[in-house]
């Protein structure tokens, strides 16, 4: 099962689904309405058919067919197609951030690749499974060496018998050591001697004694070679003083980074200090990420136009990573262009939270002031008196109030609350833009 879910929007302009799920088949998505999943895009950064997803070999493969590209996990370069989607991936498609969830059955896992050094299968091992007919066997005579005609005498008894020359012996699998003596094969007797020899038995094969002698070097080596590996026992020796120096250096640099005197950490175990620092950093990430999510939800509730979007570089992992562990892996791991480092990420997060708090209170005050100024009794009386005629009375006050209320509410689903949220969102966007310009 493959699921793509939009993370950075709570609704789409056309009311379409925020996620798309498929099971063991392919689909297409992009800006066009006729595709399996449509992603609206007024800026036309998303292509008509942006990507194709196909299922084969037990996996989901994405092919980028777009003009402006699809970016994987905050990378600065577009992904190379085809790409095998993995659980936890994040795709940047235009202004959308798509979270990838892949859940495959156990049987769909691909078997491990054979070792690099494994031998290829023997030729002919699958001859009975071949879809083609086996070729006809060749004549065995073609495998014999070409013979020469024997010398002929006056009659058969004087004809020299032809004995083919001995074939070259294949090299032995294990070459004998120079010190071993291998019996020499006797030279074949002349052809005529074979007829006259009383003992016409074939030459006896070489006995296997040399092989046994060859295996002799495998026996246990002398005692001197047994005692040679003693220097390897140095692994179990106590840690040299340089290890204590490394721990002291860690404590010193930790104190310098934290801005506290080094003597405050005197006698503290460096290992425990490192573990405590890791826990504190994890807790800080957890709560900062929770505050950033609350900020995003507040902006979504008010429909503020300023949203945090993933870009090609310098993204904040505290905003886009799903867990504190993933954020720490990005911030403390190798530096990449796609994400900020730890110091810059926290500074950016706290700056955004501070700006949001100030903008929230100021926007709330400005929205209420505008609403009350329009519907306050003084404003109604002043406006009604300006229109008052000779035959009009105090009843015009109520009529004017009802007109202004209806104009504000209109056809909004939440009535006056919706009108207030619109005023709040407008003020929030103005203040946010002003703060960005002041800090840029």
N, C-alpha and C positions, 0 to 999 in steps of 0.2 A: 504494500500500500504506500503510495506517494502522496504527500500533502504539501501544497505550497500555501503559505499564509502571509498576508500583508501585515507587517508589524507596526508600521509608523502611521497608519490611518485607522480611525475607528469607523469610517463609512466612506463609500465611493460616491462621486458626484452623480452617477447614474443609478445609484441604489443597488448596484451589483454585489455579488458575494465577495467577501474579504478573503476567502480561501477556496482552494480547488483541490479535490481529492480524486485519485484514479487508482485502479488496481490492475496491474499486469497488462497494461496497454498504453498506447501513446496518445498525445494530444498536442495542440498548438495554442499559443497565447500571444497576445499583442493588442494593438489598438483597434483592429477591425472588429465589427460587431458580429460577423459570421463565425468567428473562431470559437473554440471550446471555452476559453476564458478571456474575457475582454477587460483590458486595463485602460480606463479613460485617461486621456492626456491632452489638455488644451495646448500645451507648449510643443507638442509633436516631437518630443524627444524619444518616444517609443515608436518603433516601426509598426506598420500595419500588421505584419506577422513577425513578431520579435524573436521568438524562440520556438524550436520544435523539441518535443520530448518523446523518446521512443523507448520501448521495453524490449530488451533482448539480452541473452546470456545471463538471465537472472538478475538484471540490474536496469536502472533507469538512466538513459543517456540523453544529455541536453546538447543541442546544436544551436549556436547563436547565429541567427540569420539577419540580425539587425544592422542598421547603419551606424548607430552611435555606440553600440556595444553593450555587453552585460558583464558586470564586475563581481568577482567572487571574493567574499570574506574581506572586504575592504581593500582589495588589491588595486593598484594604480593602473594596471593594464587589463584589457578585456580578456576574458577567459579563452582558452584554446579549445576549439571544438573538434570532435565530440568530447564532452566531459561527463564522467560518471558521477551522478549526484550522490552525496553522502548525507547521512543524518546529522543535523546541526549546521549544515551549510547556510550561508546567507547570500542572496543574490540581489545586487543593486540593478534595478530595471527602471530607467528614468528616475522619477522621484519616489519610487516604491522600493521598500526593503522586504524581500520575500524570504521567510524562514522555511527551510526544507526539513521535512520529516519523512524518513524512509523506514518502513517496517517490513522486512522481508521474512518469509518463513525459513525455518532452518534448512530445508532442502534446497533453497535458492542460493545458499552460499556457494561460491565457486570453489572448486577443489584447489588445493595448493599446487603451485607450479612445481614441476619436477626439479630436482637440484640441477645446478648448472653443469656440474661435472658428471651427471649420470650418463651411462652409455646408451646409444641409440638402440632400438630394438633390432634383433637379428633379422637379416634379410631372409625372406621366405617364411617368417614365423606366422604370418597371416595369409599364407598362400591359398588356404581353403576358403577364406572369406573374400577373395578377390571377385569382383563382378565380371571379370573377363575370363575367357577360356585360357587354360594353361597352354603355352607353346609346345609344339611337338618335341620330343627328346632328340638330342643330336646323336650322331653316330659315334659310338665309343672309340672307333678307330681314329677319329679326328683328334683325340686327346693324346695319342701315342706319338713319341718323337719319330721323325721321318727316318726310316731305315735305309741302309745302303745295301746293295746287292753283294752277296758273298762271292769270294773268289772261287772260280770253278776249276776243278782238276779234270784229269782224263775220265775219271769215273766217280761214283758217289763216295766210295771209301776214301778217295784222296781229296774230297772236297773239304775245304776249311769251314768248320762250323762258325756261324756268325753269332756272337754274343753282344747284345747292345751294351753300350758304355753305361757305367753306373750313373744313376741320377744324382744330382747334387743334393746332399743332405741339408735339410732345413736347419737353421741356427737353433741351438737349444734355447729354451726359455730363460734359463738362468746360466749365464756365462760362467764357466769354471774359473776359479782363482788361478793366478799364474803359478802358485806353489803346488797345485795339484797336478799329478801326472795322469794324463788320459791315454789309455792304450791306443796305439795307432792301428787303424784298420789295415789288414793285410791287402797287398796289391793283388787284384784279380789275376789269376794265372792266365797265360796265353791260351788261345782257343784250342790249339793242338794238344796242350798238356792236359786239358780237361778230359780228353778221350783216353789218354794214356795213364792217368793217375789212378792208383789203386783206391785211394780214399777220396771218393767223389762227393763226400758230404758237403753241404753248403757251409759257408763260414759261420761260426757261432756268433750270435749277437753279443755286443759288449755288455758285460755285467753292470749292475747298478751300484757297485761299490763306490765309484767316484761321487755319485750323488750323495751318498751317506757322508763321505768325507767333506763334501761342500757344506753340509749343514752343520758341521762341527763348530764354526765360529759363533753359532747362536747360543752356545752354552754359556753359563754364568761366567762373567769376566773375573779377572783376579781381584783380590780384596782391595788393592789400591784404587781401582776404578769405582768400587762401591762407596768408598769414603770420600770420593771427590765432590759429590753434591752438597757437602756440608755448608758451604757459604749460603745456600738458599734458605737456611734456617734464620737468616737475618730478618725475615718478615715478622717473626714472633718476638723480636727484640723490643724493648720499650721505646715509646715515641721519643725521638731526639728533642733536644731543647728548642729546635726550630718550630715544632708544633705549638709549644707554649707561646712562642713569639707570634705565630699566626693568630692565635686566639686573642692575645693582647692587642694586636693590630686591629682585629675586628672590633673589639670593645672600644678602642680609641676612635676609630672612624665612625662607629655608631654614635658615640657621644658627640662627635663633631657634627654629624648630620642632624642629630636631634637638637643641637644647640644647648647642650647641658655640659657642666664640667665633667671631666673624665673621672675625677675622684668620687663622684656620686655612684659610679658603677664599680668601685673598688671591691674586689672579692666576689663579684658576680660571675657565675659560670657562663662562658661564652655560648655554649650550646643551648642552655636554657634561655639566655637572652635572645638568641636568634629565633627560637621557637615562640617565645612570647611576642616578639615583634611581628612574626608572621600571623599569629592569631589576631593581634590588634589591627593589622592591615586588612585582614579578611573582614573583621567586624566593620571597620570604617568603610570598606567598599560596599558591604551589604546595605548599610543605612544610607550612604550617599546615593546608591542606585535606587533605593526605595523613594528618596526625596525627589530624584529626577523623574521617576515614573509618576509620582503624584503631581509634579509640575506639568508633565505632558497631559495627564488626565484632566487637570484643571483647564488647560488651554483647549483641549478637545471639547470639554463641556460648554465652554463659552464660545466655541467655534472661532477662536482667534486664528487669524490667517498665518501668523508666523509659526512655522513648524520646523523642528530639527530634522534635516534630511541627510542621508549618507552621501558623501562625496568621494572623489577619487583619492584624496589624501587628507591627513590630519583629522581623522574621525576620533571621537572620544570613546574609548572602549567602555567607560562607565555608563554610556548611554545606549550602546548597541550590543554589548555582550549580554547573554542571558543570565549568567551566574557570576558571583564574585571570583570564583576560581578561574573562569575563562578570562575575565577582565585582568586579573593578576598575571595570567600567563602571557597576555599580550603586552601589558605594561612593563613587566620585568624581563620578558624574553628578548630575543634579538630585535633590534630597532627596524621598523618598516615605515615606508612612506604613508601607508594606509591609515595608521593609527598614531595617536600621541603617546609619548612616554608617560611614566607614572607621575612625575612632577607636573608636567603640562596638563595632564588629564584632570588631576585634582584641582589645579588652579582654574581651569576652564569650567569644571563642574560647580565649584563654589561661587565663581563669578556669575554663572547663569542663575544659580539659586538666589543669590543676593539681588540680582537684577529683577528676578521674578517676584520676590517678596516686595520690593519697592514698587514695581509696576502694578502688582495686585492691589495694594492698598490705595495707591494714587488713582488707579482706574476705577476702583469701587467708589471712591469719593467723588470723582468727576461725573460718573454715570448717575449717581443719586442726585447730585446737585442739578444736573441738566433736567432730570425727570421732575424733581420737586419744583424747580423754577417754572416749569411749564404748567404744573397742575396745582400749585399752591393757591390758597384763597386770594392772596394779594394779586398774583398774576391774573387770575380769573376776573377779579373785580376791575382791575385796570383795563383789561382788554374789553370787558363787557361795557364799561362806562364809555369807552371810546366809541362804541357802536350804538350807545343808547339813544333812542329817539324820543320824541314827545310822548308816544303811546306805549313805550316799553317800560317794563318794571323790573323787579328783582328776579322774576322768573328767568330772565336771560342768563343769569349767572349759572344756574343749573344746566341750561341747554348748552352753554359754551363749554362747561366742564365735561358734559357727556360727549360732546363732539370731539374734544381733544383726547379724551380717554379712548374713544372708538378709533380715532386716527392712529393712536399709538399701538393699540392691541391689534387692529386689523384682523387678518385671518391666521394669526400665529397660534400654533398648537397649545402653547403654555400661557397664552394671554399676556398680561402685564409682565410676568416673569421673563417671557421670551423677549419682550421689548427692552427690559432692563439688561438682559445678557447681551443683546446687540449693542447697546450703548457701551457696556463694559468692554466688549471685544474691540470696538473701534478705538476706545481710549487706550486699551492695552497695546494695540498695534502701534499707535502713534508714539507712546512712551518707549516701547521697545526699539522702534526705529531711531528715535532720538538718542537713546543710550548707545546703540550700536554706532551711530555716526560720531558720537562724542568720544568713544573709545577706539575708533578706527584710525 
